[in-house]
């Protein structure tokens, strides 16, 4: 029993090492930074946001000016000479405020794209954290399995001594050997699972998929102290899916303004310049002959007579506003339900931590009593092995509860837009 107690003492000492806990958190933070820099999906979202920003100067620019050149095949005779060519330049101007409204609409759309980027980043951080906690649990399960295999090998030696002394049946040896074989098989599966999860974790960071992921010896005992009302307020004000819909709604409001302004007249300003050749009329003085300073300013207005198109554009923008508003309310309802489930998982994990910590302590005491009885009387070896399996179960469930608790906190943080 001394060897078992020594092994558990060493494990407890590592779990309680504060410096290692701080190192573990620093390591997770470094993984999050790496994911933010390297993840291709996140880069795609950010490029989409930048591309939308580039539309702002596009919609705020004037239409290209029009320049025309005409040559008279049959020159038009005038008092100062024949007109031989005409040069025209014109510029179209939309109704007052149209450009500003278009820029505002695209700017709100760009803000919506940015919130989509922030949503992708928050979700990526949650995936990194949850996968990291799963890796932690799997590594702890491997360590616990190895520890229990060592303990079962100690039981095997103890049973061998009892069998050789005639105080126990060889069935005891077979039982412990069967348990060791089961644990070794589970250990192999856990190692395979760890490799798969490590590959997935490294792919989230977009690094070498075989790079070793460093997991902590224990997770920091983090508690979630915010009230339900505080969390729901944070979700309403900080969830990036909700914010994305709010900016989309604002964009549709600006598009409604744009549609109304497009239904107003447009103006075109222009100049005509006529080139006049030298006159062949002898009565024309040399100073006036060929004088081509014939400039004609122009002002034209395009009147949108067919109103159905613009009316439909306004209705479309209004309906999209209503759709987005309803979608936002629906999203809030879904997020509230999702938070309640995550909060339930957090509370359940907290209860399981307390439960299995107590169950493990009681099982260890029971194991000590059963081992003492077997060492002295050679009885209840099957019960001894059963109790060891219970300790294995409780230790695994305890670490699973710790990982589930931190994963639940990470998910609630994601819902709040962190």
C-alpha positions as CSV (number, residue, x, y, z in Angstrom):
1,X,0.0,0.0,0.0
2,X,2.9,2.3,0.6
3,X,3.8,2.2,-3.0
4,X,0.3,3.1,-4.0
5,X,0.1,6.0,-1.6
6,X,3.5,7.2,-2.8
7,X,2.3,7.3,-6.4
8,X,-0.9,9.2,-5.5
9,X,1.1,11.6,-3.4
10,X,3.4,12.4,-6.3
11,X,0.3,12.9,-8.6
12,X,-1.3,15.3,-6.1
13,X,1.9,17.3,-5.7
14,X,2.0,18.0,-9.4
15,X,-1.7,18.9,-9.5
16,X,-1.2,21.5,-6.7
17,X,1.9,23.1,-8.2
18,X,0.8,26.7,-8.8
19,X,3.6,27.5,-11.1
20,X,2.6,24.7,-13.5
21,X,-1.0,26.1,-13.5
22,X,0.2,29.5,-14.6
23,X,2.4,27.9,-17.3
24,X,-0.6,26.0,-18.6
25,X,-2.7,29.1,-18.9
26,X,0.2,30.9,-20.7
27,X,0.5,28.0,-23.1
28,X,-3.2,28.1,-23.9
29,X,-3.0,31.9,-24.5
30,X,-0.1,31.4,-26.8
31,X,-2.1,28.8,-28.8
32,X,-5.0,31.3,-29.1
33,X,-2.6,34.0,-30.4
34,X,-1.2,31.5,-32.9
35,X,-4.7,30.5,-34.1
36,X,-5.7,34.1,-34.6
37,X,-2.6,34.7,-36.8
38,X,-2.6,31.5,-38.8
39,X,-6.1,30.1,-39.2
40,X,-7.1,30.4,-42.9
41,X,-10.8,30.6,-42.3
42,X,-10.2,33.6,-40.1
43,X,-8.0,35.2,-42.7
44,X,-10.8,34.6,-45.3
45,X,-13.3,36.5,-43.1
46,X,-11.0,39.4,-42.6
47,X,-10.2,39.7,-46.3
48,X,-14.0,39.7,-47.0
49,X,-14.3,42.6,-44.6
50,X,-11.5,44.5,-46.3
51,X,-13.0,43.9,-49.7
52,X,-16.3,45.4,-48.5
53,X,-14.5,48.5,-47.3
54,X,-13.1,49.0,-50.8
55,X,-16.7,49.4,-52.1
56,X,-17.0,52.7,-50.1
57,X,-15.0,54.8,-52.5
58,X,-16.6,53.0,-55.5
59,X,-20.2,54.0,-54.6
60,X,-19.1,57.6,-53.6
61,X,-17.4,58.4,-57.0
62,X,-19.0,60.4,-59.7
63,X,-19.8,58.7,-63.0
64,X,-17.1,59.0,-65.6
65,X,-17.4,62.2,-67.6
66,X,-18.4,61.9,-71.2
67,X,-16.4,63.6,-74.0
68,X,-17.5,63.5,-77.6
69,X,-16.0,64.7,-80.8
70,X,-17.9,65.4,-84.0
71,X,-16.6,66.3,-87.5
72,X,-18.9,68.0,-90.0
73,X,-18.7,66.2,-93.4
74,X,-20.6,69.2,-94.8
75,X,-19.3,72.2,-92.9
76,X,-22.0,74.6,-91.6
77,X,-21.3,78.1,-92.9
78,X,-21.4,80.9,-90.4
79,X,-20.6,84.6,-90.6
80,X,-17.0,84.0,-89.4
81,X,-16.4,80.8,-91.3
82,X,-17.5,77.2,-91.7
83,X,-18.0,75.0,-88.6
84,X,-15.8,71.9,-89.1
85,X,-15.9,70.1,-85.7
86,X,-17.6,70.0,-82.4
87,X,-16.2,68.9,-79.0
88,X,-18.5,68.2,-76.1
89,X,-17.8,67.4,-72.4
90,X,-20.5,66.5,-69.9
91,X,-20.7,65.3,-66.3
92,X,-23.8,63.7,-64.6
93,X,-24.6,64.5,-61.0
94,X,-27.0,62.5,-58.9
95,X,-29.6,64.1,-56.5
96,X,-28.2,65.8,-53.5
97,X,-27.1,63.3,-50.7
98,X,-27.2,60.2,-52.9
99,X,-23.5,59.5,-52.7
100,X,-23.5,60.0,-48.9
101,X,-26.4,57.6,-48.5
102,X,-24.7,55.0,-50.7
103,X,-21.4,55.3,-48.7
104,X,-23.4,55.0,-45.4
105,X,-25.1,51.9,-46.7
106,X,-21.8,50.2,-47.7
107,X,-20.1,51.3,-44.5
108,X,-22.8,49.6,-42.4
109,X,-22.4,46.6,-44.5
110,X,-18.7,46.6,-43.9
111,X,-19.3,46.8,-40.1
112,X,-21.6,43.8,-40.5
113,X,-18.8,41.9,-42.3
114,X,-16.4,42.9,-39.5
115,X,-18.8,41.4,-36.9
116,X,-18.8,38.2,-39.0
117,X,-15.0,38.2,-38.7
118,X,-15.2,38.7,-34.9
119,X,-17.8,35.9,-34.7
120,X,-15.4,33.6,-36.6
121,X,-12.6,34.6,-34.3
122,X,-14.7,34.0,-31.1
123,X,-15.9,30.6,-32.4
124,X,-12.3,29.7,-33.4
125,X,-11.1,30.6,-29.8
126,X,-13.9,28.4,-28.4
127,X,-12.9,25.5,-30.7
128,X,-9.2,25.9,-29.6
129,X,-10.1,25.9,-25.9
130,X,-12.6,23.0,-26.1
131,X,-10.2,20.9,-28.1
132,X,-7.4,21.8,-25.7
133,X,-9.5,20.7,-22.7
134,X,-10.3,17.4,-24.5
135,X,-6.6,16.9,-25.1
136,X,-6.0,17.6,-21.4
137,X,-8.6,15.0,-20.4
138,X,-7.3,12.4,-22.8
139,X,-3.7,12.9,-21.5
140,X,-4.9,12.7,-17.9
141,X,-6.8,9.5,-18.8
142,X,-3.6,8.0,-20.2
143,X,-1.7,9.0,-17.0
144,X,-4.4,7.5,-14.8
145,X,-4.4,4.3,-16.9
146,X,-0.7,4.0,-16.6
147,X,-0.9,4.6,-12.8
148,X,-3.5,1.9,-12.4
149,X,-1.6,-0.6,-14.5
150,X,1.3,-0.1,-12.1
151,X,-1.0,-0.7,-9.1
152,X,-2.5,-3.8,-10.8
153,X,1.1,-5.1,-11.3
154,X,1.7,-4.6,-7.6
155,X,-1.5,-6.6,-6.9
156,X,-0.3,-9.3,-9.3
157,X,3.0,-9.6,-7.3
158,X,1.0,-9.7,-4.1
159,X,-1.4,-12.4,-5.5
160,X,1.6,-14.4,-6.7
161,X,3.0,-14.4,-3.2
162,X,-0.3,-15.6,-1.8
163,X,-0.7,-18.3,-4.4
164,X,2.8,-19.6,-3.8
165,X,2.2,-19.7,-0.1
166,X,-1.1,-21.5,-0.6
167,X,-3.3,-18.8,0.9
168,X,-5.0,-17.9,-2.4
169,X,-6.2,-19.4,-5.7
170,X,-4.4,-19.0,-9.0
171,X,-7.7,-17.5,-10.2
172,X,-6.6,-14.3,-8.4
173,X,-3.7,-14.1,-10.8
174,X,-5.9,-14.6,-13.8
175,X,-8.3,-11.9,-12.7
176,X,-5.6,-9.3,-12.3
177,X,-4.0,-10.3,-15.6
178,X,-7.4,-9.9,-17.3
179,X,-7.8,-6.4,-15.8
180,X,-4.3,-5.4,-16.9
181,X,-5.0,-6.6,-20.4
182,X,-8.3,-4.5,-20.5
183,X,-6.5,-1.4,-19.3
184,X,-3.7,-1.8,-21.8
185,X,-6.3,-2.1,-24.6
186,X,-8.0,1.1,-23.3
187,X,-4.7,2.8,-23.1
188,X,-3.9,2.1,-26.7
189,X,-7.3,3.5,-27.8
190,X,-6.7,6.7,-25.7
191,X,-3.3,7.2,-27.3
192,X,-4.9,6.9,-30.8
193,X,-7.6,9.4,-29.8
194,X,-5.0,11.8,-28.5
195,X,-3.1,11.7,-31.8
196,X,-6.3,12.4,-33.7
197,X,-7.3,15.3,-31.5
198,X,-3.7,16.7,-31.6
199,X,-4.0,16.7,-35.4
200,X,-7.3,18.5,-35.3
201,X,-5.9,21.0,-32.8
202,X,-2.8,21.8,-34.9
203,X,-5.0,22.2,-38.0
204,X,-7.0,24.9,-36.1
205,X,-3.7,26.7,-35.6
206,X,-2.6,25.9,-39.2
207,X,0.7,24.4,-38.1
208,X,2.5,21.1,-38.5
209,X,-0.2,18.5,-37.7
210,X,2.3,16.3,-35.9
211,X,3.6,19.1,-33.6
212,X,3.4,18.0,-30.0
213,X,0.7,19.8,-28.0
214,X,1.7,20.6,-24.4
215,X,-1.1,19.9,-21.9
216,X,-1.1,20.9,-18.3
217,X,-0.9,18.6,-15.3
218,X,-4.1,20.2,-14.0
219,X,-6.6,22.8,-15.0
220,X,-7.0,26.0,-13.1
221,X,-10.0,25.9,-10.9
222,X,-12.0,28.6,-12.6
223,X,-15.5,29.6,-11.4
224,X,-18.1,31.5,-13.4
225,X,-19.4,34.2,-11.1
226,X,-21.7,36.3,-13.4
227,X,-25.4,36.2,-12.8
228,X,-27.9,35.0,-15.4
229,X,-29.1,38.6,-16.1
230,X,-25.6,39.9,-16.5
231,X,-24.7,37.2,-19.0
232,X,-27.9,37.7,-21.0
233,X,-27.2,41.5,-21.1
234,X,-23.7,40.7,-22.4
235,X,-25.1,38.4,-25.0
236,X,-27.5,41.1,-26.2
237,X,-24.8,43.8,-26.4
238,X,-21.7,41.7,-27.3
239,X,-22.7,38.6,-29.3
240,X,-21.2,39.1,-32.7
241,X,-24.1,37.4,-34.5
242,X,-26.6,39.8,-32.9
243,X,-24.3,42.8,-33.7
244,X,-23.9,41.6,-37.3
245,X,-27.7,41.6,-37.7
246,X,-27.9,45.1,-36.2
247,X,-25.4,46.5,-38.7
248,X,-27.2,44.7,-41.5
249,X,-30.5,46.3,-40.4
250,X,-28.7,49.7,-40.4
251,X,-27.4,49.1,-43.9
252,X,-30.9,48.3,-45.1
253,X,-32.1,51.6,-43.6
254,X,-29.5,53.4,-45.6
255,X,-30.4,51.5,-48.7
256,X,-34.0,52.7,-48.2
257,X,-32.7,56.3,-48.3
258,X,-30.7,55.5,-51.4
259,X,-33.7,54.1,-53.1
260,X,-35.7,57.2,-52.4
261,X,-33.0,59.5,-53.6
262,X,-32.6,57.4,-56.8
263,X,-36.2,58.3,-57.6
264,X,-35.2,62.0,-57.8
265,X,-33.9,63.8,-60.9
266,X,-30.3,63.7,-62.0
267,X,-28.5,66.7,-63.4
268,X,-26.0,66.9,-66.2
269,X,-23.7,69.9,-66.8
270,X,-21.7,70.2,-70.0
271,X,-20.0,72.4,-72.6
272,X,-20.0,72.4,-76.4
273,X,-17.0,73.9,-78.2
274,X,-17.3,74.5,-81.9
275,X,-14.2,74.7,-84.1
276,X,-14.6,77.2,-87.0
277,X,-12.3,77.3,-90.1
278,X,-11.2,80.4,-92.0
279,X,-13.9,82.1,-93.9
280,X,-13.7,82.2,-97.7
281,X,-16.0,85.3,-97.7
282,X,-13.9,88.4,-98.7
283,X,-16.3,90.6,-96.8
284,X,-15.2,88.9,-93.5
285,X,-12.4,90.8,-91.7
286,X,-9.2,88.9,-91.0
287,X,-9.6,89.4,-87.3
288,X,-13.0,87.6,-87.3
289,X,-12.3,85.0,-89.9
290,X,-12.0,81.5,-88.4
291,X,-12.8,82.8,-84.9
292,X,-13.8,79.6,-83.1
293,X,-14.6,80.8,-79.6
294,X,-18.1,79.4,-79.8
295,X,-18.8,77.8,-76.4
296,X,-22.2,76.5,-75.4
297,X,-22.9,75.6,-71.7
298,X,-25.5,72.9,-71.2
299,X,-27.8,71.8,-68.4
300,X,-30.0,68.8,-68.7
301,X,-32.2,66.9,-66.2
302,X,-33.2,63.3,-66.3
303,X,-36.7,62.8,-64.9
304,X,-37.5,59.4,-63.5
305,X,-41.1,59.0,-64.8
306,X,-41.4,55.3,-64.3
307,X,-41.7,55.1,-60.6
308,X,-42.5,51.4,-60.1
309,X,-38.8,50.4,-60.1
310,X,-37.9,52.9,-57.3
311,X,-41.0,52.1,-55.3
312,X,-40.1,48.4,-55.4
313,X,-36.5,49.2,-54.3
314,X,-37.9,51.1,-51.3
315,X,-40.2,48.2,-50.4
316,X,-37.4,45.7,-50.7
317,X,-35.2,47.7,-48.3
318,X,-38.1,48.0,-45.8
319,X,-38.9,44.3,-46.0
320,X,-35.3,43.4,-45.4
321,X,-35.2,45.6,-42.4
322,X,-38.3,43.8,-41.0
323,X,-36.7,40.4,-41.9
324,X,-33.4,41.3,-40.1
325,X,-35.2,42.6,-37.0
326,X,-37.2,39.4,-36.8
327,X,-34.1,37.3,-37.4
328,X,-32.3,39.2,-34.6
329,X,-35.2,38.5,-32.1
330,X,-35.2,34.8,-33.1
331,X,-31.4,34.7,-32.7
332,X,-31.7,36.2,-29.2
333,X,-34.2,33.5,-28.2
334,X,-32.0,30.8,-29.5
335,X,-28.9,32.3,-27.7
336,X,-30.8,32.5,-24.5
337,X,-31.8,28.8,-24.7
338,X,-28.3,27.9,-25.6
339,X,-26.9,29.8,-22.6
340,X,-29.3,28.0,-20.3
341,X,-28.0,24.7,-21.6
342,X,-24.4,25.8,-21.2
343,X,-25.1,27.1,-17.7
344,X,-26.7,23.7,-16.8
345,X,-23.5,21.9,-18.1
346,X,-21.4,24.2,-16.0
347,X,-23.4,23.5,-12.8
348,X,-23.5,19.8,-13.6
349,X,-19.7,19.7,-14.0
350,X,-19.2,21.6,-10.7
351,X,-21.4,19.1,-8.9
352,X,-19.6,16.2,-10.5
353,X,-16.2,17.6,-9.4
354,X,-17.4,17.6,-5.8
355,X,-19.1,14.2,-6.1
356,X,-16.2,12.3,-7.7
357,X,-13.6,13.9,-5.5
358,X,-15.5,12.6,-2.4
359,X,-16.2,9.3,-4.1
360,X,-12.5,8.8,-4.9
361,X,-11.4,9.5,-1.3
362,X,-13.9,7.0,0.0
363,X,-12.9,4.4,-2.6
364,X,-9.2,4.8,-1.7
365,X,-10.0,4.2,2.0
366,X,-12.0,1.2,1.1
367,X,-9.2,-0.1,-1.1
368,X,-6.8,0.3,1.8
369,X,-9.0,-1.8,4.1
370,X,-9.5,-4.5,1.4
371,X,-5.8,-4.7,0.7
372,X,-4.9,-5.0,4.3
373,X,-7.5,-7.9,4.6
374,X,-6.0,-9.6,1.6
375,X,-2.5,-9.3,2.8
376,X,-3.3,-10.8,6.2
377,X,-6.1,-13.3,5.3
378,X,-5.9,-13.7,1.5
379,X,-9.6,-12.9,1.1
380,X,-11.8,-10.7,-1.1
381,X,-9.3,-10.3,-3.9
382,X,-12.1,-9.9,-6.4
383,X,-13.6,-7.1,-4.3
384,X,-10.1,-5.5,-4.1
385,X,-9.9,-5.5,-7.9
386,X,-13.5,-4.1,-8.2
387,X,-12.6,-1.3,-5.8
388,X,-9.5,-0.4,-7.9
389,X,-11.7,-0.2,-11.0
390,X,-14.0,2.1,-9.0
391,X,-11.1,4.4,-8.2
392,X,-10.1,4.4,-11.9
393,X,-13.6,5.3,-12.9
394,X,-13.9,8.1,-10.3
395,X,-10.5,9.6,-11.2
396,X,-11.5,9.6,-14.9
397,X,-14.9,11.1,-14.2
398,X,-13.2,13.8,-12.0
399,X,-10.9,14.9,-14.8
400,X,-13.7,14.7,-17.3
401,X,-15.8,17.0,-15.1
402,X,-12.9,19.5,-14.8
403,X,-12.5,19.6,-18.6
404,X,-16.3,19.9,-19.1
405,X,-16.5,22.8,-16.6
406,X,-13.8,24.8,-18.4
407,X,-15.4,24.0,-21.8
408,X,-18.7,25.2,-20.5
409,X,-17.1,28.5,-19.3
410,X,-15.4,28.9,-22.7
411,X,-18.7,28.4,-24.5
412,X,-20.5,31.0,-22.4
413,X,-17.6,33.4,-23.1
414,X,-18.1,32.7,-26.8
415,X,-21.9,33.5,-26.5
416,X,-20.9,36.8,-24.9
417,X,-18.6,37.6,-27.8
418,X,-15.3,37.2,-26.0
